Amino acid sequence: MLKQSLAYSLSNGPSNLFLNSIVFWAFLLLGMLCIGGFFMFRKFLKVLPKADGRSKLDWQNHWVESSRHLWTEDAKAFLDQLVQPVPSAFRDIAKHSIAAEIGRIALEDQASEVTRDHCIKGYIVATPKRDNKFLVRFLEKNQIDYQPYKHLMNK
């Protein structure tokens, strides 16, 4: 009798829908934790010091601060236009890293101010190759010749 009641209670335990929803939410939670951990790990790698003793973020901050006096309102507005397609949650971070690269290029050229030329070169160098398609469309739309920058896009 005890065996029969135990077998009956096991077969008619929690419904399959409830168990399936628990399994679904467990996998969803695990997936979200993995995705968040991936982005946190990438951020952690940027903070680690390189061979010169400075991290990638330290260098970005250095180039932004060193070139701050070179930025004109036109260059800032042009940079804002370039980063417009980036989702708003990531736009400030992308803008900072691109501005750092633009500042580095302007300082190495010993320029008196940041120009659109510096902005385009810095954008190409600072962003992945897949973003070059957007840049080409943006430059064509604004009737800016991008032929001088093709060698940077092919690297």
N, C-alpha and C positions, 0 to 999 in steps of 0.2 A: 504494500500500500504506500509506504514511504517512497519507494522507487517510482511509482506511478505519479505521485504528486510532485516529486522533484522534476521528473521529465516533463510534466505538464507545465510547471512554472517556468522552466527553461525555454520551452518552445513558444510560450505566450508571454515572454518578457517584454521589455520596451519595444515599441513599434520600430519597424525598419526606417520610417521617416525620421524619427528622432535620432537614431544611430547615424543615419546618413548625414543629417545636418551637423551632428557633432564632428564627424570625420571631415566634412567640408570645411567647417570653421577652423578646425585644427590645421588643415593644410593651408588654408588662406592665411592664418596667423603666422605659420612657419614661413610661407612665401614672403609675406610683408617684412618679417624680421630679417630674412636673407637679403632682400632688396635694400632695406635701410642699412644693414651691416655693410653691404658692398659700398654704398656711398660714404659711409663713415670711414671705412678703411681707405678709400681714395683720398679723403680729406686728411686722414692721418699720414698718408705717404707724402702729401704736399708739405706737411709740417716738419718732417724729418730733415735734419741738416744734411747737406751734400758734402762733398770732399772739401769745399772751401769754407765750411762751417756755417753757411747760411742756407736756409730752406728756400723752396720755390716761392712760398708766400713772402718770405723776407725780401727776396729779390724783387718781387712784384711791388711791394710797398716802397722799396728803395727807388725803383724807376718812376713810380707815380709821384713820389715826393720830390725827387730831383728834377722832374720835368714840369712840375705844377705851374711854374712861372711862364712856361712856353705856350700854354694852352690859350687860344683865343676863343671868343664866343662862337665864331664860325666853325672852328674845329670841334668844339663841344657839341654843337648842334648836329654836325655831320656824324659824329660818333653815336649820338642818340638815334639818328636815322639808321645807321648800320646795325645796331643791336635791337631794333624794333621787333623783328620776327622772333626773337628769343622769348620764351614764356616768361611772364612777369615774375614768377617765383625765382628764376635763375638770372634775370636780366642784370641785376646789380653786380653779381659775381662775374658774369661774362664781361660786362662793361669794364670792371676793374682790371681783369687780366688782359683784355685787349688794350686798354689805356696804358698799362705797364709796358706792353710790347711797343706801342706807338711812341711812348716817351723814350724808351731805350733807343729806338731807331733815330728819333729826332736829336737826342743827345750825342749819339755816335756821329751823326752828320754835322754836328756843331751848328745846328740851325738856330735862328733867332726866334722862331715860333713854329708851332706844329701846323703843318699844312694838310690839305686833303691828300696829297701824295703820301705823306707820312701815315695818315689814317688808313689809306688803302693798303699800303705795304704792311703795316702793323696788323691789320685785320687778317690779311692772307696768312701771315706767319703765325698768328696767335690762334687761329681757328683750324679745325680739322678740314681735310680736303673736301669732304662732302658739303661744306658750307660755301665752297667756291661757286656752286651753281646759283645760289641766292645772290652772291656778290655780283656775278656777271649780269644777272637779270636786273639788279638794282642799278648798276652802272649804265646799262643800256637804256633803262627807263629814264634816267637822269641825263642821258646823252653825254656820258663821260667815257673817253677812250680808254679801254683797258689793255690795249696791246703792250704798253710798256711793262705791265705786270704779269704777262703770260709766263715768263720764266720762273716767277715765284710760285705760280699755281701748279707748275709741272714738277716741282720738287717733291 
